[in-house]
Amino acid sequence: MLTQKFSKIQQNINLAEYTTFKIGGPAKYFYVAEDKDDLIEVLNFCLENKIPYFILGGGSNILISDQGFGGLVIKIINNNLKIINQDEKSKIIQAGAGDKLANVVGLALQNELSGLENFIGIPGTIGGAVRGNAGAYLKSISDVLKSVTVLRLENGDWQIQKLTPKECNFEYRQSIFKANQDIIWQVELELISGNKEEILAKMKEYILKRQQVQSPTWLSAGCVFINPSVQNIDLLVLEDQGYDVARFKETGKIPAGWLIEQLNLKGKTIGQAQVTYEHANFIINLGQATADDVLKLIKFVQEQVKNKFKINLELEIELVGF
């Protein structure tokens, strides 16, 4: 049906190759979106014919089912990376949702712009980073965001809208885009002018920190679980077990990796999926892991943490096709 209507749509494309986990079955239909108007036409056809669709970013924060996805997977590659103003104190970087986050960070460094140093080494696209309010080292992408241009479905029609950061309802690893049908198309980031040597020094510092707890060769989806907020848990459970919770009260978060580590689950393996020895909030594909292996390991970890600490670990990664 789709292939008859749109010649650029492919069938039975292996999705594992489009993810950093290297796990997942085929997409029934697959479409690379470069043009906004073409994308809207495809989306309208899906709605009219009740064909499910999924927007695939850099594939760095998802786990795709072994059965794949029985609808249309849309891969946005509207690369549009550039500086759009020349103010002395700050500049705005404009990027298409499909632009790689690494390229955005690189452009900032090239133009001596500060604000993205902590994102060095994070995979994926800028669109995916905004959707999940990605971040590291106490800073999130929402801290430097100026606007987000989206495709929004209203009264049966897809419309272009430009949203402010406030309208995106950003929270820790959350945004409005995880709760609605909006499709991120373009992003603007506001960064301050800085010294190139100082910016580069900070980036090197963050790279070294990452290398101490994770490897670029891992087949993973990044951190699996969201760090729980102290407001949503009973710290007395931890205190009664002899744990010092003072530092968690200060930061407002308990690292999910720390909780998992207290249960001696580093190295826990199911099938070919393993909790890493270096960072307990990472699950890696040892080479031949299935999505079922990973999901079983996720549920095992969640059950153990729940039983020990009465804490429900929520997923930071997205499950697709389950």
C-alpha positions as CSV (number, residue, x, y, z in Angstrom):
1,M,0.0,0.0,0.0
2,L,2.6,2.5,1.1
3,T,5.1,1.5,-1.5
4,Q,2.6,1.9,-4.3
5,K,1.8,5.5,-3.1
6,F,5.4,6.6,-2.3
7,S,8.2,5.3,-4.3
8,K,10.9,6.2,-1.7
9,I,9.4,3.9,0.9
10,Q,11.3,0.6,1.4
11,Q,10.1,-2.6,2.9
12,N,11.5,-5.1,5.5
13,I,14.5,-3.0,6.5
14,N,16.6,-4.4,9.3
15,L,16.4,-1.9,12.2
16,A,19.3,-3.3,14.2
17,E,21.7,-1.6,11.9
18,Y,20.1,1.8,12.8
19,T,20.6,1.4,16.6
20,T,23.6,1.6,18.8
21,F,22.4,-1.6,20.6
22,K,22.6,-3.4,17.2
23,I,19.4,-5.2,18.2
24,G,15.9,-5.3,16.6
25,G,13.8,-6.9,13.9
26,P,12.7,-5.4,10.6
27,A,10.5,-2.4,9.8
28,K,7.6,-3.4,7.7
29,Y,8.0,0.0,5.9
30,F,11.0,2.4,6.1
31,Y,11.2,6.0,4.9
32,V,14.0,8.6,5.0
33,A,12.5,12.0,5.4
34,E,14.5,15.0,4.0
35,D,11.7,17.3,3.0
36,K,9.1,18.6,5.3
37,D,6.2,18.7,2.8
38,D,6.9,15.1,1.7
39,L,6.9,14.0,5.3
40,I,3.6,15.6,5.9
41,E,2.1,13.8,2.9
42,V,3.4,10.5,4.2
43,L,2.1,11.2,7.7
44,N,-1.4,12.1,6.4
45,F,-1.5,8.9,4.4
46,C,-0.6,6.9,7.5
47,L,-3.4,8.6,9.5
48,E,-6.0,8.1,6.8
49,N,-5.1,4.4,6.5
50,K,-4.5,3.8,10.2
51,I,-0.9,2.7,9.6
52,P,1.2,3.1,12.8
53,Y,4.4,5.1,12.5
54,F,7.5,5.7,14.5
55,I,10.1,8.5,14.3
56,L,13.7,7.1,14.5
57,G,16.5,9.5,15.5
58,G,20.0,8.4,16.0
59,G,18.9,5.0,17.5
60,S,21.0,5.6,20.6
61,N,18.3,5.5,23.3
62,I,16.0,2.8,22.1
63,L,15.4,-1.0,22.3
64,I,13.6,-2.4,19.3
65,S,11.6,-5.6,19.5
66,D,13.0,-8.8,17.9
67,Q,9.8,-8.8,15.8
68,G,10.6,-5.3,14.6
69,F,7.9,-2.7,13.9
70,G,4.8,-3.5,12.0
71,G,4.2,-0.1,10.5
72,L,6.3,2.8,9.1
73,V,9.6,3.8,10.6
74,I,10.6,7.3,9.6
75,K,14.2,8.3,9.7
76,I,14.6,12.1,9.6
77,I,17.9,13.3,8.1
78,N,17.1,17.0,7.5
79,N,20.6,18.2,8.1
80,N,20.6,22.0,8.4
81,L,23.4,22.9,10.7
82,K,24.5,26.5,10.7
83,I,25.1,29.7,12.7
84,I,22.2,32.1,12.2
85,N,23.4,35.3,14.0
86,Q,26.6,37.0,14.8
87,D,26.1,38.7,18.2
88,E,29.4,39.4,20.1
89,K,28.2,37.8,23.3
90,S,26.2,34.9,22.0
91,K,25.3,33.1,18.8
92,I,22.4,30.8,17.8
93,I,23.0,27.4,16.2
94,Q,20.3,26.2,14.0
95,A,20.1,22.4,13.4
96,G,17.8,20.0,11.7
97,A,16.3,17.3,13.9
98,G,18.4,14.8,12.0
99,D,21.7,16.5,12.6
100,K,24.1,14.5,14.8
101,L,24.6,15.9,18.3
102,A,28.4,15.3,17.8
103,N,28.3,17.7,14.8
104,V,26.5,20.3,16.7
105,V,29.1,20.1,19.5
106,G,31.8,20.3,16.9
107,L,30.3,23.4,15.3
108,A,30.1,25.1,18.7
109,L,33.8,24.4,19.4
110,Q,34.8,25.6,15.9
111,N,33.0,28.9,16.5
112,E,34.3,29.3,20.1
113,L,30.8,28.9,21.6
114,S,30.3,27.6,25.2
115,G,27.4,25.6,26.6
116,L,27.7,22.2,25.0
117,E,31.0,21.0,26.4
118,N,29.2,18.4,28.6
119,F,27.6,16.8,25.6
120,I,30.8,15.7,24.1
121,G,30.7,11.9,23.4
122,I,26.9,11.6,23.6
123,P,25.6,9.8,20.5
124,G,22.4,10.4,18.6
125,T,20.7,13.3,16.9
126,I,19.8,16.8,18.3
127,G,16.1,16.0,17.7
128,G,16.4,13.0,20.0
129,A,18.4,14.9,22.5
130,V,15.6,17.5,22.8
131,R,12.9,14.9,22.9
132,G,14.5,13.2,25.9
133,N,16.0,16.4,27.4
134,A,19.3,14.6,27.2
135,G,22.1,15.7,29.5
136,A,25.2,14.9,31.5
137,Y,27.2,16.3,34.4
138,L,24.3,18.4,35.8
139,K,23.4,20.1,32.6
140,S,20.5,19.3,30.1
141,I,19.9,20.4,26.5
142,S,17.0,22.5,27.7
143,D,19.5,24.8,29.4
144,V,20.7,26.1,26.1
145,L,17.6,25.7,24.0
146,K,16.1,28.8,22.3
147,S,13.3,27.2,20.3
148,V,11.9,24.0,18.7
149,T,10.1,23.9,15.4
150,V,7.7,21.0,15.3
151,L,5.1,19.4,13.1
152,R,1.9,19.4,15.2
153,L,-1.4,17.6,14.4
154,E,-4.3,19.9,15.0
155,N,-7.9,19.2,13.8
156,G,-6.6,16.5,11.4
157,D,-4.0,18.7,9.8
158,W,-0.2,18.8,10.3
159,Q,0.9,22.4,11.0
160,I,4.4,23.9,11.6
161,Q,4.7,25.5,15.0
162,K,7.7,27.1,16.8
163,L,7.8,26.4,20.5
164,T,9.6,28.2,23.3
165,P,11.4,26.1,26.0
166,K,8.6,26.8,28.4
167,E,6.1,25.3,26.0
168,C,8.1,22.1,25.8
169,N,7.4,21.3,29.5
170,F,11.0,20.1,30.1
171,E,11.8,18.1,33.2
172,Y,14.6,15.7,34.1
173,R,14.9,13.5,31.0
174,Q,11.3,14.4,30.0
175,S,9.5,16.8,27.6
176,I,6.1,17.3,26.1
177,F,7.3,15.4,23.1
178,K,7.2,12.1,25.0
179,A,3.5,12.6,25.7
180,N,2.2,14.0,22.4
181,Q,2.4,13.4,18.6
182,D,4.6,16.4,17.9
183,I,7.5,15.7,15.5
184,I,10.6,17.7,16.1
185,W,11.9,19.2,12.8
186,Q,14.3,22.0,13.7
187,V,16.1,23.2,16.8
188,E,17.8,26.5,17.8
189,L,20.4,26.6,20.6
190,E,21.7,29.8,22.2
191,L,25.3,29.6,23.2
192,I,27.7,32.2,24.7
193,S,31.0,33.2,23.2
194,G,34.0,31.8,24.9
195,N,37.6,30.9,24.7
196,K,38.4,28.0,22.4
197,E,41.2,26.7,24.5
198,E,39.0,26.7,27.6
199,I,36.1,25.1,25.8
200,L,38.4,22.4,24.5
201,A,39.9,21.8,27.9
202,K,36.4,21.3,29.4
203,M,35.6,18.8,26.6
204,K,38.7,16.8,27.2
205,E,37.8,16.7,30.9
206,Y,34.4,15.3,30.2
207,I,35.8,12.8,27.7
208,L,38.2,11.5,30.3
209,K,35.3,11.2,32.8
210,R,33.3,9.2,30.3
211,Q,36.3,6.9,29.5
212,Q,36.6,6.0,33.1
213,V,33.1,4.4,33.2
214,Q,32.2,3.5,29.7
215,S,33.7,2.4,26.4
216,P,32.9,3.8,22.9
217,T,33.1,0.2,21.7
218,W,30.1,-0.9,23.8
219,L,26.9,-1.9,21.9
220,S,24.5,-0.2,24.2
221,A,21.7,2.4,24.4
222,G,23.3,4.5,27.0
223,C,21.9,4.8,30.5
224,V,19.0,2.4,30.8
225,F,17.2,3.9,33.8
226,I,16.3,7.4,35.0
227,N,18.0,8.5,38.2
228,P,15.1,8.5,40.8
229,S,14.2,11.8,42.4
230,V,14.4,11.8,46.2
231,Q,11.0,13.4,46.3
232,N,9.4,10.2,44.9
233,I,11.1,7.7,47.3
234,D,11.3,6.9,51.0
235,L,14.9,7.6,52.0
236,L,14.2,6.0,55.4
237,V,14.4,2.6,53.6
238,L,18.0,3.3,52.6
239,E,18.9,4.9,56.0
240,D,17.5,1.9,57.9
241,Q,19.8,-0.3,55.8
242,G,22.8,1.8,56.9
243,Y,23.3,3.9,53.8
244,D,24.4,7.5,54.0
245,V,21.8,9.5,52.0
246,A,23.0,13.0,52.8
247,R,24.6,13.5,49.3
248,F,21.4,12.4,47.7
249,K,19.4,15.0,49.6
250,E,21.9,17.6,48.3
251,T,21.7,16.6,44.6
252,G,18.0,15.6,44.7
253,K,18.7,12.4,42.7
254,I,19.9,8.9,43.5
255,P,22.0,7.5,40.7
256,A,20.3,4.4,39.3
257,G,23.7,2.9,38.7
258,W,24.6,3.2,42.4
259,L,21.4,1.4,43.4
260,I,22.1,-1.4,41.0
261,E,25.7,-1.6,42.2
262,Q,24.7,-2.0,45.8
263,L,22.9,-5.2,44.8
264,N,26.2,-6.6,43.3
265,L,24.5,-6.8,39.9
266,K,27.5,-5.6,37.9
267,G,28.3,-8.3,35.4
268,K,24.8,-9.9,35.7
269,T,24.1,-11.6,32.4
270,I,21.0,-13.0,30.7
271,G,21.6,-14.5,27.3
272,Q,24.0,-12.1,25.6
273,A,22.9,-9.0,27.5
274,Q,25.0,-7.9,30.4
275,V,25.0,-5.1,33.1
276,T,28.5,-3.7,32.6
277,Y,31.2,-3.9,35.3
278,E,32.2,-0.3,34.7
279,H,28.8,1.4,35.0
280,A,25.8,-0.4,36.5
281,N,23.3,1.7,34.6
282,F,24.5,0.4,31.2
283,I,23.4,-2.8,29.7
284,I,25.5,-4.0,26.8
285,N,25.0,-6.4,23.9
286,L,27.9,-8.9,24.1
287,G,27.5,-9.6,20.4
288,Q,24.4,-11.7,19.8
289,A,21.9,-10.3,22.4
290,T,18.3,-10.3,21.5
291,A,15.8,-7.7,22.6
292,D,14.2,-10.4,24.8
293,D,17.6,-10.9,26.6
294,V,17.8,-7.2,27.3
295,L,14.2,-6.9,28.4
296,K,14.5,-9.9,30.8
297,L,17.6,-8.3,32.3
298,I,15.9,-4.9,32.7
299,K,12.9,-6.5,34.5
300,F,15.3,-8.5,36.7
301,V,17.1,-5.4,37.8
302,Q,13.9,-3.5,38.4
303,E,12.6,-6.4,40.5
304,Q,15.8,-6.5,42.6
305,V,15.8,-2.8,43.2
306,K,12.1,-2.8,44.1
307,N,12.5,-5.6,46.6
308,K,15.6,-4.1,48.2
309,F,14.9,-0.4,48.2
310,K,11.2,-0.1,47.5
311,I,12.1,2.1,44.4
312,N,10.6,1.7,41.0
313,L,13.3,2.3,38.4
314,E,11.8,4.0,35.3
315,L,13.3,3.5,31.9
316,E,15.3,6.2,30.2
317,I,15.4,4.2,27.0
318,E,12.3,3.8,24.8
319,L,10.8,0.4,23.9
320,V,9.7,0.1,20.3
321,G,7.5,-2.7,18.8
322,F,6.7,-4.5,22.1
